[in-house]
């Protein structure tokens, strides 16, 4: 059963308020971040699973001000943003020129079997632990049979809490694998970021998944 949105307002509303208030500073601080490794991981595995070259339909889950949306568009893919913070939605539409849907992560309304890939870069860790299973199931359902999901989250020891006004849940690889498998995904690969430094200096866990019922 889908949890009603009001149950999680205590998590989502303050987090979205934070991003609305800090939108300009966030954009200035992240627009030059290099996430080419993550974008390539998604696109390469979509091509392997689909056995055809693009363009692909990509859902950028938590697209923020639109940095990665713009990159997907420049690579000639059909990118759609999804964002809960109203200010980010406005910025992403203007910056990327892509369609952007304003939806709260815990109240998703997505087309079934529509996307070749979901790019969830630094976004799913904001989903409250209680509603993560339903969110992952919604993302699984919106993918085509060969669809691929990329996620990158700050890793931890399965704790959750507040950091500067934002809610976050910080999973280790084993716990994240369990959530993803339960939602109907098969792991393709994982790695830690940033590259080229010792593990203790790699706070981000990146992973790539395909639908368990893929064809071919």
Secondary structure, 3 states (H helix, E strand, C coil): CCCCHHHHHHHHHHHHHHHHHCHHHHHHHHCCCCCHHHHHHHHHHHHHHHCCCCCCEEEEECCCCCHHHHHHHHCCCEEEEEECCHHHHHHHHHHHCCEEEECCCCCCCCCCCCEEEEEEECCHHHCCHHHHHHHHHHHHHHEEEEEEEEEEEECCCCEEEEECCEEEEECCHHHHHHHHHHCCEEEEEEEEECCCCCHHHCCEEEEEEEECCCCC
